[in-house]
Amino acid sequence: MTSSLPRVDNWVDITRGSSGFALENRSGQIAGAVKAYFNFGRHDIYDGFHSTDNGIGVLAYQGITLAGGTQITGGVDYKRYGGEAKNRKTNLSYGEHVVSEYGVYALVQQTLLDRFTLNGGLRLNHGSMYGDVLMPQAGIAYRLDGATILKGSAGRGFRSPTIREMFLFPAPNPLLEPESMWNYELSFLRSFGPFNSVEVTAFVSEGTNMIRTEGRFPNLKLTNSGKFVDRGVEVAAAWRLPWDLTMDATYGYLDAGAQTMASPRHKVFAELRYTNGPWIANLSVRSIAGLYGADNATRALPDYTTLAARVTFGLADGIDVHISGENLTGVTYQTMWDYPMPGRTVQVGVRWETR
């Protein structure tokens, strides 16, 4: 809901279910698996929207380690998903749409002279909406000593528009093109003992047709971005502290060029974690600066910092209770232009997992 056009009496009635199956094999230098899943859903929304959907997927992969340390993994996967939707109040039909995709891939990894690790892979994807796409990747890691590693990688990413983006509200666009991107990374990793480490990564991402949401409800619009180049640096660190405490922190800097919408220039995250027997407690802080609600550094959004916490207590094996809170200081902030985020949020829950 926007601050300038608030809505009341919003409700949703959603039912979803899923099931899965997995068969794994491990014997000596061979390991693999066959997995399958099925899910379904029904959605009813206050404005009359009604939809049903289902999806199935099957994947199989097999890996083998040869003499000399060469690791080879090959696999195939298939998925089919879709459904139909309509508005029961206006009798508007969004139609029935089904998408099927399958892929074949192979990965190879080799260590040389106990210092170099080389890896490469190739995946062929076929989709009923976009045809064939070839996605290669390659990487190299060099171990300077027992605690320092240099790494480099390059690979192609791809994403086709979803059924919702092309055919369903609030902003369908059946003319959307698939996203395509090449990503290049160089990183430096330094360990200080078994628990403490620092990693610095520089990256360049260039591609076309990122799918983005523009405008404001009810006048939203999904568009492709055209060509883009993102450059940035990420720093990640982990520490083991006294009194059963650990800490993780990350900093990210991004230069998104002219396409600044929803791409913060500075992002900081830090989390303090306490673990002792059945108790697990987390305290985290997130800070965002240099965020814009539109391209070309326009519609500047205020910088903000939020605080979150979570405490979990294990009652028994597979059973625990938790209480968590988001935005505990009640900061007023936005991640999209004119869409204020929630204030303080507290949640209490029970998790029961059977094994």
C-alpha positions as CSV (number, residue, x, y, z in Angstrom):
1,M,0.0,0.0,0.0
2,T,1.3,3.4,-0.9
3,S,1.2,6.3,1.6
4,S,-0.7,8.5,-0.8
5,L,-3.3,5.8,-1.7
6,P,-3.8,3.6,1.4
7,R,-6.2,0.6,1.2
8,V,-8.2,-1.0,4.0
9,D,-10.0,-4.4,4.4
10,N,-7.3,-6.2,2.4
11,W,-7.5,-10.0,2.9
12,V,-6.1,-13.0,1.2
13,D,-7.1,-16.7,1.5
14,I,-4.3,-19.0,0.4
15,T,-4.0,-22.7,0.6
16,R,-0.8,-24.4,-0.6
17,G,0.6,-27.9,-0.3
18,S,3.6,-29.9,-1.5
19,S,5.2,-33.3,-1.4
20,G,8.6,-34.7,-2.4
21,F,10.7,-37.8,-2.9
22,A,14.4,-38.4,-2.9
23,L,16.6,-41.4,-3.5
24,E,20.4,-41.0,-3.0
25,N,23.3,-43.3,-3.8
26,R,26.8,-43.3,-2.3
27,S,29.5,-45.9,-2.8
28,G,33.2,-45.1,-2.8
29,Q,34.0,-42.4,-5.3
30,I,30.4,-42.3,-6.7
31,A,27.5,-40.3,-5.4
32,G,24.2,-39.1,-6.9
33,A,20.5,-38.7,-6.4
34,V,17.1,-38.8,-8.0
35,K,14.5,-36.3,-6.6
36,A,10.9,-35.4,-7.5
37,Y,8.4,-32.9,-6.1
38,F,4.8,-31.8,-6.6
39,N,3.1,-28.6,-5.3
40,F,-0.3,-27.0,-5.7
41,G,-2.1,-23.9,-4.6
42,R,-5.4,-22.0,-4.5
43,H,-5.5,-18.2,-4.0
44,D,-8.5,-15.9,-3.3
45,I,-8.1,-12.2,-2.8
46,Y,-10.5,-9.5,-1.6
47,D,-10.8,-7.9,-5.0
48,G,-12.2,-11.0,-6.7
49,F,-9.0,-12.6,-7.9
50,H,-9.0,-16.4,-7.9
51,S,-6.4,-18.8,-9.1
52,T,-5.3,-22.4,-9.0
53,D,-1.9,-23.7,-9.9
54,N,0.4,-26.8,-9.7
55,G,3.9,-27.8,-10.5
56,I,5.9,-30.9,-10.9
57,G,9.7,-31.4,-11.1
58,V,12.2,-34.2,-11.5
59,L,16.0,-34.1,-11.3
60,A,18.8,-36.6,-11.4
61,Y,22.5,-36.2,-11.1
62,Q,25.5,-38.4,-10.7
63,G,29.1,-37.6,-9.6
64,I,32.3,-39.5,-9.8
65,T,35.8,-38.9,-8.5
66,L,38.5,-40.3,-10.8
67,A,42.1,-41.2,-10.1
68,G,44.1,-38.0,-9.8
69,G,41.3,-36.1,-8.1
70,T,39.2,-35.2,-11.1
71,Q,35.6,-34.7,-10.1
72,I,32.9,-35.0,-12.7
73,T,29.2,-34.4,-12.2
74,G,26.4,-34.7,-14.8
75,G,22.7,-34.3,-14.5
76,V,19.3,-33.6,-16.0
77,D,16.2,-31.8,-14.7
78,Y,12.7,-31.2,-15.8
79,K,9.9,-29.0,-14.5
80,R,6.4,-28.1,-15.6
81,Y,4.2,-25.5,-13.8
82,G,1.2,-23.3,-14.5
83,G,-2.4,-22.8,-13.7
84,E,-5.4,-20.6,-14.5
85,A,-6.8,-17.4,-13.0
86,K,-9.8,-15.1,-13.2
87,N,-11.6,-12.4,-11.4
88,R,-14.9,-13.6,-10.0
89,K,-16.3,-10.1,-9.5
90,T,-15.5,-8.7,-12.9
91,N,-15.6,-12.0,-14.9
92,L,-12.2,-11.1,-16.3
93,S,-10.3,-14.3,-17.3
94,Y,-6.5,-14.3,-17.3
95,G,-6.5,-17.6,-19.1
96,E,-4.6,-20.8,-18.5
97,H,-0.9,-20.9,-19.0
98,V,1.6,-23.7,-18.6
99,V,5.4,-23.6,-18.9
100,S,7.8,-26.5,-19.2
101,E,11.6,-26.5,-19.0
102,Y,14.4,-29.0,-19.0
103,G,18.1,-28.8,-18.7
104,V,21.2,-31.0,-19.2
105,Y,24.5,-30.0,-17.5
106,A,28.0,-31.2,-16.7
107,L,30.6,-29.9,-14.2
108,V,34.3,-30.8,-14.0
109,Q,36.8,-29.8,-11.2
110,Q,40.5,-30.6,-11.0
111,T,43.2,-29.7,-8.4
112,L,46.8,-29.3,-9.7
113,L,50.0,-29.2,-7.6
114,D,48.0,-28.8,-4.4
115,R,47.6,-25.1,-5.2
116,F,45.4,-24.6,-8.2
117,T,41.8,-25.7,-8.4
118,L,40.2,-25.4,-11.8
119,N,36.5,-25.8,-12.5
120,G,34.2,-25.5,-15.5
121,G,30.7,-26.3,-16.5
122,L,28.2,-26.1,-19.3
123,R,24.4,-26.2,-19.1
124,L,21.9,-26.4,-21.9
125,N,18.4,-25.2,-21.0
126,H,15.3,-25.5,-23.1
127,G,12.1,-23.7,-22.3
128,S,8.7,-23.7,-24.0
129,M,8.7,-19.9,-23.8
130,Y,12.2,-19.0,-24.9
131,G,13.8,-22.0,-26.7
132,D,17.4,-23.1,-26.2
133,V,20.0,-21.3,-24.0
134,L,23.6,-22.3,-23.4
135,M,25.1,-21.2,-20.1
136,P,28.9,-21.7,-19.5
137,Q,30.9,-21.1,-16.4
138,A,34.6,-21.3,-15.4
139,G,36.6,-20.6,-12.3
140,I,40.1,-20.8,-10.8
141,A,41.4,-20.7,-7.3
142,Y,45.1,-20.4,-6.2
143,R,46.1,-21.2,-2.7
144,L,49.0,-18.8,-1.7
145,D,49.5,-20.6,1.6
146,G,47.5,-22.5,4.2
147,A,45.4,-19.4,5.0
148,T,45.2,-17.3,1.8
149,I,43.3,-18.0,-1.4
150,L,42.9,-16.0,-4.6
151,K,39.8,-16.8,-6.8
152,G,38.4,-15.7,-10.1
153,S,35.3,-16.8,-12.0
154,A,33.1,-16.0,-15.0
155,G,29.7,-17.3,-15.9
156,R,26.4,-16.6,-17.6
157,G,23.1,-16.2,-15.9
158,F,19.6,-16.4,-17.5
159,R,16.0,-16.0,-16.3
160,S,12.8,-16.1,-18.3
161,P,9.8,-14.0,-17.4
162,T,7.4,-15.8,-15.1
163,I,3.7,-16.5,-15.9
164,R,2.7,-13.8,-13.4
165,E,4.9,-11.2,-15.0
166,M,3.6,-11.9,-18.4
167,F,-0.1,-12.6,-17.9
168,L,-1.4,-11.8,-14.4
169,F,-2.1,-8.6,-12.5
170,P,-1.0,-6.1,-11.4
171,A,1.2,-5.3,-14.4
172,P,1.2,-8.1,-17.0
173,N,3.4,-7.6,-20.0
174,P,3.4,-10.5,-22.5
175,L,6.2,-8.8,-24.5
176,L,8.8,-9.1,-21.8
177,E,12.2,-10.5,-22.9
178,P,14.3,-13.0,-20.9
179,E,17.0,-11.6,-18.6
180,S,20.6,-12.4,-19.6
181,M,23.8,-11.6,-17.7
182,W,27.5,-12.3,-17.6
183,N,29.2,-12.0,-14.2
184,Y,32.9,-11.7,-13.5
185,E,34.5,-11.9,-10.1
186,L,37.9,-11.7,-8.4
187,S,38.2,-12.4,-4.7
188,F,40.8,-12.6,-1.9
189,L,40.1,-14.8,1.1
190,R,42.3,-14.8,4.3
191,S,41.6,-17.1,7.3
192,F,42.8,-16.4,10.8
193,G,42.5,-19.7,12.5
194,P,39.6,-22.1,12.0
195,F,36.8,-19.6,12.7
196,N,37.9,-16.1,11.7
197,S,38.1,-14.9,8.1
198,V,37.9,-11.9,5.8
199,E,37.0,-12.0,2.1
200,V,37.0,-9.2,-0.4
201,T,35.3,-9.6,-3.8
202,A,35.3,-7.2,-6.8
203,F,32.7,-7.9,-9.5
204,V,31.4,-6.7,-12.8
205,S,27.9,-7.7,-14.1
206,E,26.8,-6.8,-17.6
207,G,23.7,-7.9,-19.4
208,T,20.4,-7.0,-20.9
209,N,16.7,-6.9,-20.1
210,M,16.5,-7.1,-16.4
211,I,12.8,-7.2,-15.5
212,R,11.8,-4.2,-13.3
213,T,8.6,-2.8,-11.8
214,E,7.9,0.9,-12.5
215,G,5.1,3.3,-11.5
216,R,2.7,3.1,-8.6
217,F,-0.4,1.0,-8.1
218,P,-2.8,0.9,-9.9
219,N,-0.6,2.2,-12.7
220,L,2.3,-0.2,-12.4
221,K,4.3,-1.3,-15.4
222,L,6.8,-4.2,-16.0
223,T,9.5,-3.4,-18.4
224,N,12.9,-4.7,-19.6
225,S,15.9,-2.5,-18.6
226,G,17.9,-2.8,-21.8
227,K,21.7,-3.0,-21.4
228,F,23.2,-2.5,-18.0
229,V,26.6,-2.7,-16.3
230,D,27.0,-3.0,-12.5
231,R,30.4,-2.7,-10.8
232,G,31.0,-3.2,-7.1
233,V,33.0,-4.5,-4.2
234,E,31.8,-6.7,-1.3
235,V,33.6,-7.4,2.0
236,A,32.6,-10.2,4.3
237,A,34.1,-11.1,7.7
238,A,33.5,-13.7,10.4
239,W,34.7,-13.8,14.0
240,R,34.5,-16.3,16.8
241,L,34.2,-14.4,20.1
242,P,34.3,-15.4,23.8
243,W,31.2,-16.4,25.7
244,D,29.7,-18.6,22.9
245,L,29.4,-15.7,20.5
246,T,30.0,-15.4,16.8
247,M,29.8,-12.4,14.6
248,D,29.3,-12.0,10.8
249,A,29.5,-8.7,9.0
250,T,29.2,-7.7,5.3
251,Y,29.6,-4.4,3.4
252,G,28.7,-3.9,-0.2
253,Y,29.4,-1.0,-2.6
254,L,27.5,-0.9,-5.9
255,D,27.8,1.4,-8.9
256,A,24.7,0.8,-11.0
257,G,25.4,3.5,-13.6
258,A,22.2,5.2,-14.7
259,Q,19.9,2.4,-13.5
260,T,19.8,3.4,-9.9
261,M,16.2,2.4,-9.1
262,A,16.1,0.0,-6.1
263,S,20.0,-0.4,-6.2
264,P,21.5,1.0,-3.0
265,R,25.1,2.3,-3.3
266,H,26.0,1.2,0.2
267,K,24.7,-1.8,2.2
268,V,26.0,-2.9,5.6
269,F,24.8,-5.9,7.6
270,A,26.1,-7.3,10.9
271,E,24.8,-10.1,13.0
272,L,25.8,-11.3,16.6
273,R,24.9,-14.9,17.3
274,Y,24.8,-16.7,20.7
275,T,24.6,-20.4,20.9
276,N,24.5,-22.4,24.2
277,G,22.7,-25.7,24.5
278,P,19.1,-25.3,23.5
279,W,19.4,-21.5,23.3
280,I,20.1,-19.6,20.1
281,A,19.9,-15.8,20.0
282,N,20.5,-13.5,17.1
283,L,20.8,-9.7,17.0
284,S,21.3,-8.0,13.6
285,V,21.6,-4.5,12.2
286,R,21.1,-3.5,8.5
287,S,22.0,-0.1,7.1
288,I,21.2,1.2,3.6
289,A,22.5,4.4,2.0
290,G,22.4,5.9,-1.5
291,L,19.0,4.4,-2.5
292,Y,16.8,5.9,-5.2
293,G,13.2,5.3,-6.3
294,A,14.0,6.0,-10.0
295,D,16.8,5.8,-12.4
296,N,19.4,8.5,-13.0
297,A,19.8,9.1,-9.3
298,T,16.3,10.7,-9.0
299,R,13.7,10.3,-6.3
300,A,16.3,9.9,-3.5
301,L,15.0,7.8,-0.6
302,P,16.2,8.5,3.0
303,D,19.1,6.4,4.4
304,Y,18.0,4.1,7.1
305,T,19.2,1.6,9.7
306,T,17.0,-1.2,11.1
307,L,17.4,-3.6,14.1
308,A,16.1,-7.2,14.4
309,A,16.4,-9.9,17.0
310,R,15.4,-13.6,17.4
311,V,15.5,-16.0,20.3
312,T,15.0,-19.8,19.8
313,F,14.7,-22.4,22.5
314,G,14.8,-26.1,21.7
315,L,12.2,-28.0,23.7
316,A,13.1,-31.5,22.3
317,D,14.7,-33.1,19.2
318,G,12.9,-31.4,16.2
319,I,10.8,-29.1,18.3
320,D,11.6,-25.5,19.2
321,V,9.8,-22.2,20.1
322,H,10.9,-18.8,19.0
323,I,10.2,-15.1,19.3
324,S,11.4,-12.6,16.7
325,G,11.2,-8.9,16.0
326,E,11.8,-6.8,12.9
327,N,12.5,-3.1,12.8
328,L,12.6,-3.0,16.6
329,T,13.4,0.8,16.7
330,G,10.3,1.6,14.6
331,V,12.2,3.4,11.9
332,T,10.2,4.9,9.1
333,Y,11.7,4.0,5.8
334,Q,11.0,3.0,2.2
335,T,12.7,0.6,-0.2
336,M,10.5,1.6,-3.2
337,W,9.2,5.1,-3.9
338,D,6.0,5.9,-1.9
339,Y,5.7,2.4,-0.4
340,P,6.4,2.7,3.4
341,M,7.7,-0.4,5.0
342,P,6.1,-1.9,8.2
343,G,7.0,-0.5,11.6
344,R,7.8,-2.8,14.6
345,T,6.8,-6.4,13.9
346,V,6.9,-9.2,16.6
347,Q,6.3,-12.9,15.8
348,V,6.0,-15.9,18.1
349,G,6.1,-19.4,16.6
350,V,6.6,-23.2,17.2
351,R,8.5,-25.4,14.8
352,W,8.0,-29.1,14.7
353,E,10.2,-31.2,12.4
354,T,9.9,-35.0,12.0
355,R,12.9,-37.0,10.9
